[in-house]
């Protein structure tokens, strides 16, 4: 990846890492599905407004909107729901470790489903090192819980597979001539249409108490930064760097969430956090390849 693509990946990890903070505030006053629907629906309105200001239009072909619906299902509706169901029985640290398996699934599936993202030793070793870094960062307590509540953990792994498939499936929008901004907008609209009926049936929002100002602010934050801006970056990276490189962001999200908690919420940065970040950095370097080649040349 180029320096610009690495910069966009770090920015994406930062805004997605911030979603944990926003979600924690929003779910104090709102049910989970209502938060998810509010997040994607508000992001859809924001992206539609930006698209209009840029002078772009959403495509109208049936084939493209079927692709948007598939992307929205695999990238939002299905994994969001699976993770929510899974986290009713397992800790968030375990869910984070399982979600960090997304690049591993992406490397394996991209090797089978694509022609230009082949599996290499550097990619496999980098993914495994990065996965180990996430495990170290989350801590041994979460590792001891692996294997408990197997069904819930399988749901979180299914969500990781869904994210991996979404990253690979989303490559087709560039070939269809759809811009990253239009792709982001279309798939979030499709996600909203898929999730809204489910939230109406399960949450029955007409019977809920009005949310507080903090919850409303968190919902605006997660929709604006962690969804609208995030998906703009997501599809731009996907169009130029490919699915395998894009899904490396799942390694960086825990790191950014911990750093944001340290800098903003006053949380303590522990030794295992720094060791985990070092391992993640080594894994990313192995996947990129250039730092290792530079080190090899310098040693020679």
C-alpha positions as CSV (number, residue, x, y, z in Angstrom):
1,X,0.0,0.0,0.0
2,X,1.0,3.6,-0.6
3,X,1.6,6.1,2.3
4,X,-1.8,7.7,1.5
5,X,-3.5,4.3,1.8
6,X,-1.8,3.5,5.1
7,X,-2.9,7.0,6.3
8,X,-6.5,6.3,5.4
9,X,-6.3,2.9,7.1
10,X,-5.1,4.5,10.3
11,X,-7.8,7.1,10.1
12,X,-10.4,4.4,9.5
13,X,-9.2,2.5,12.5
14,X,-9.4,5.6,14.6
15,X,-13.0,6.5,13.7
16,X,-14.1,2.8,14.1
17,X,-12.3,2.6,17.4
18,X,-14.3,5.6,18.5
19,X,-17.5,3.7,17.8
20,X,-17.0,1.6,21.0
21,X,-17.2,4.8,23.1
22,X,-20.2,6.2,21.2
23,X,-22.0,2.9,21.4
24,X,-21.4,2.6,25.1
25,X,-23.0,5.9,25.7
26,X,-25.9,5.4,23.3
27,X,-27.0,2.0,24.6
28,X,-27.6,3.4,28.1
29,X,-30.8,4.9,26.8
30,X,-31.6,2.9,23.6
31,X,-31.9,-0.8,22.7
32,X,-29.1,-2.2,20.6
33,X,-31.1,-2.6,17.4
34,X,-32.4,0.9,17.7
35,X,-28.8,2.2,18.0
36,X,-27.7,0.2,15.0
37,X,-30.7,1.4,12.9
38,X,-30.2,5.0,14.0
39,X,-26.5,4.7,13.2
40,X,-26.9,3.5,9.6
41,X,-30.1,5.5,8.8
42,X,-28.6,8.8,10.0
43,X,-25.3,8.0,8.1
44,X,-27.4,7.3,5.0
45,X,-29.0,10.8,5.2
46,X,-25.5,12.4,5.7
47,X,-24.0,10.5,2.8
48,X,-26.9,11.3,0.5
49,X,-26.5,15.0,1.3
50,X,-22.8,14.9,0.7
51,X,-23.4,13.0,-2.6
52,X,-25.8,15.7,-3.7
53,X,-23.3,18.5,-2.8
54,X,-20.6,16.7,-4.9
55,X,-23.0,16.6,-7.8
56,X,-23.1,12.8,-7.9
57,X,-26.1,10.6,-8.2
58,X,-26.9,7.2,-6.9
59,X,-27.0,4.6,-9.7
60,X,-30.5,3.2,-10.6
61,X,-29.8,-0.1,-12.2
62,X,-31.4,-3.2,-10.6
63,X,-28.1,-5.1,-10.8
64,X,-26.3,-2.4,-8.8
65,X,-29.0,-2.2,-6.1
66,X,-29.0,-5.9,-5.7
67,X,-25.2,-5.6,-5.1
68,X,-25.8,-2.8,-2.6
69,X,-28.3,-5.1,-0.8
70,X,-25.8,-8.0,-0.7
71,X,-23.1,-5.6,0.6
72,X,-25.4,-4.1,3.2
73,X,-26.4,-7.5,4.4
74,X,-22.8,-8.9,4.7
75,X,-21.1,-5.7,5.9
76,X,-23.7,-4.4,8.4
77,X,-27.0,-6.2,9.0
78,X,-25.7,-9.7,9.4
79,X,-22.4,-9.1,11.3
80,X,-24.0,-6.4,13.6
81,X,-26.8,-8.8,14.5
82,X,-24.5,-11.8,15.0
83,X,-22.1,-9.9,17.3
84,X,-25.0,-8.4,19.3
85,X,-26.4,-11.9,19.9
86,X,-23.0,-13.3,20.7
87,X,-22.1,-10.6,23.2
88,X,-25.2,-11.4,25.3
89,X,-23.2,-14.4,26.5
90,X,-19.5,-13.6,26.1
91,X,-17.3,-10.7,27.1
92,X,-16.3,-7.9,24.7
93,X,-12.7,-8.9,25.0
94,X,-13.5,-12.4,23.6
95,X,-15.6,-10.8,20.9
96,X,-12.7,-8.5,19.9
97,X,-10.3,-11.4,19.6
98,X,-12.8,-13.3,17.4
99,X,-13.5,-10.3,15.3
100,X,-9.7,-9.9,14.8
101,X,-9.8,-13.2,12.9
102,X,-11.3,-11.3,10.0
103,X,-8.0,-10.7,8.1
104,X,-7.2,-14.4,8.5
105,X,-10.5,-15.3,6.8
106,X,-9.9,-12.6,4.2
107,X,-6.5,-14.0,3.2
108,X,-7.9,-17.5,2.9
109,X,-11.1,-16.6,1.1
110,X,-9.4,-14.0,-1.2
111,X,-6.9,-16.7,-2.3
112,X,-9.9,-18.9,-3.4
113,X,-12.3,-16.2,-4.7
114,X,-9.9,-13.7,-6.4
115,X,-7.1,-13.8,-9.0
116,X,-4.9,-11.0,-7.8
117,X,-4.9,-11.4,-3.9
118,X,-3.0,-14.6,-3.6
119,X,-1.9,-16.1,-0.3
120,X,1.8,-15.6,0.5
121,X,4.0,-16.6,3.4
122,X,4.3,-12.9,4.4
123,X,0.6,-12.4,4.5
124,X,-0.1,-15.6,6.5
125,X,2.7,-14.9,9.0
126,X,1.7,-11.2,9.3
127,X,-2.0,-12.1,10.0
128,X,-1.0,-14.6,12.7
129,X,1.4,-12.2,14.3
130,X,-1.3,-9.5,14.3
131,X,-3.9,-11.9,15.7
132,X,-1.4,-12.7,18.5
133,X,-1.0,-9.0,19.2
134,X,-4.7,-8.5,19.6
135,X,-4.9,-11.5,22.0
136,X,-2.0,-10.1,24.1
137,X,-3.6,-6.6,24.1
138,X,-7.0,-7.9,25.3
139,X,-5.3,-10.0,28.0
140,X,-5.2,-13.6,29.3
141,X,-8.5,-13.2,31.1
142,X,-10.3,-13.1,27.8
143,X,-8.2,-16.0,26.4
144,X,-9.2,-18.2,29.3
145,X,-12.9,-17.7,28.3
146,X,-12.3,-19.0,24.8
147,X,-14.2,-22.3,24.5
148,X,-16.9,-21.2,27.0
149,X,-20.3,-20.4,25.4
150,X,-19.2,-22.0,22.2
151,X,-22.4,-21.1,20.3
152,X,-22.0,-17.4,21.0
153,X,-18.3,-17.5,19.9
154,X,-19.3,-19.3,16.7
155,X,-21.8,-16.4,16.0
156,X,-18.9,-13.9,16.4
157,X,-16.7,-16.0,14.1
158,X,-19.5,-16.1,11.6
159,X,-19.6,-12.3,11.8
160,X,-15.9,-12.2,11.0
161,X,-16.5,-14.4,8.0
162,X,-19.3,-12.1,6.8
163,X,-17.0,-9.1,7.1
164,X,-14.3,-10.9,5.1
165,X,-16.8,-11.8,2.4
166,X,-18.1,-8.2,2.3
167,X,-14.5,-7.0,1.7
168,X,-14.1,-9.3,-1.2
169,X,-17.6,-8.8,-2.6
170,X,-17.2,-5.0,-2.4
171,X,-14.3,-5.0,-5.0
172,X,-16.9,-5.4,-7.8
173,X,-18.2,-1.8,-7.4
174,X,-15.1,-0.4,-9.0
175,X,-15.6,-2.6,-12.0
176,X,-19.2,-1.5,-12.2
177,X,-18.2,2.1,-12.4
178,X,-19.6,3.1,-9.0
179,X,-17.6,5.7,-7.1
180,X,-16.5,5.0,-3.4
181,X,-18.9,7.7,-2.2
182,X,-21.9,6.3,-4.1
183,X,-21.0,2.7,-2.9
184,X,-20.8,3.8,0.7
185,X,-24.2,5.6,0.4
186,X,-25.9,2.8,-1.4
187,X,-24.9,0.0,1.0
188,X,-25.8,2.1,4.1
189,X,-29.3,2.8,2.6
190,X,-29.7,-0.9,1.9
191,X,-28.6,-1.7,5.5
192,X,-31.2,0.7,6.8
193,X,-34.0,-0.9,4.8
194,X,-33.0,-4.4,6.0
195,X,-32.6,-3.5,9.7
196,X,-35.6,-1.1,10.1
197,X,-38.4,-3.7,10.0
198,X,-36.4,-5.9,12.4
199,X,-36.0,-3.0,14.9
200,X,-39.7,-2.1,14.7
201,X,-40.6,-5.7,15.5
202,X,-38.1,-6.3,18.3
203,X,-37.6,-2.9,20.0
204,X,-41.1,-1.3,19.4
205,X,-39.6,2.2,19.6
206,X,-43.0,3.9,20.0
207,X,-43.0,2.5,23.6
208,X,-39.5,3.7,24.6
209,X,-38.7,6.6,26.8
210,X,-37.1,9.6,25.0
211,X,-33.2,9.3,25.0
212,X,-31.1,11.8,26.8
213,X,-28.9,14.4,25.2
214,X,-25.7,12.3,25.8
215,X,-27.3,9.4,23.9
216,X,-28.4,11.6,21.0
217,X,-25.0,13.1,20.8
218,X,-23.4,9.7,20.8
219,X,-25.7,8.5,18.1
220,X,-24.8,11.5,15.9
221,X,-21.1,10.9,16.6
222,X,-21.3,7.2,15.7
223,X,-23.4,7.9,12.6
224,X,-21.3,10.9,11.4
225,X,-17.7,9.8,12.2
226,X,-17.8,6.0,12.7
227,X,-20.2,5.3,9.8
228,X,-20.5,8.0,7.2
229,X,-16.8,9.0,7.3
230,X,-15.7,5.5,8.0
231,X,-17.4,4.0,5.0
232,X,-16.2,6.7,2.7
233,X,-12.6,5.7,3.7
234,X,-13.5,2.0,3.6
235,X,-14.6,1.9,0.0
236,X,-11.8,4.2,-1.1
237,X,-9.2,1.9,0.4
238,X,-11.0,-1.2,-1.0
239,X,-11.0,0.2,-4.5
240,X,-7.3,0.8,-4.5
241,X,-5.6,-1.5,-2.0
242,X,-7.8,-4.6,-2.1
243,X,-9.8,-6.6,0.5
244,X,-6.8,-8.2,2.3
245,X,-5.1,-4.9,3.1
246,X,-8.4,-3.2,4.0
247,X,-9.4,-5.8,6.6
248,X,-6.1,-5.2,8.5
249,X,-8.1,-2.4,10.1
250,X,-9.6,-5.0,12.5
251,X,-6.1,-5.3,14.1
252,X,-5.8,-1.6,14.5
253,X,-9.3,-0.9,15.9
254,X,-8.6,-2.3,19.4
255,X,-5.3,-0.4,19.4
256,X,-7.0,2.9,18.5
257,X,-9.9,2.2,21.0
258,X,-7.3,1.7,23.8
259,X,-5.3,4.8,22.8
260,X,-8.5,6.9,22.7
261,X,-9.6,5.6,26.1
262,X,-6.1,6.5,27.5
263,X,-6.0,10.0,26.0
264,X,-9.7,11.0,26.4
265,X,-11.1,8.9,29.2
266,X,-8.0,8.8,31.4
267,X,-7.7,5.0,31.2
268,X,-4.3,3.4,32.0
269,X,-2.1,2.1,29.2
270,X,-0.6,-1.2,30.5
271,X,2.5,-3.1,29.4
272,X,0.3,-5.8,27.6
273,X,-1.3,-3.0,25.5
274,X,2.1,-1.8,24.4
275,X,3.3,-5.3,23.7
276,X,0.2,-6.0,21.7
277,X,0.6,-2.9,19.6
278,X,4.2,-3.8,18.9
279,X,3.1,-7.3,17.7
280,X,0.3,-5.7,15.5
281,X,2.9,-3.4,14.0
282,X,5.2,-6.3,13.3
283,X,2.3,-8.2,11.7
284,X,1.4,-5.2,9.5
285,X,5.1,-4.9,8.4
286,X,5.2,-8.5,7.5
287,X,2.1,-8.2,5.3
288,X,3.3,-5.0,3.7
289,X,6.7,-6.5,3.1
290,X,8.7,-3.3,2.5
291,X,10.0,-2.9,6.1
292,X,11.3,-6.5,6.2
293,X,13.0,-6.0,2.8
294,X,14.6,-2.8,3.9
295,X,15.9,-4.6,7.1
296,X,17.2,-7.5,5.1
297,X,19.1,-5.2,2.7
298,X,20.5,-3.2,5.7
299,X,21.7,-6.4,7.4
300,X,23.3,-7.6,4.1
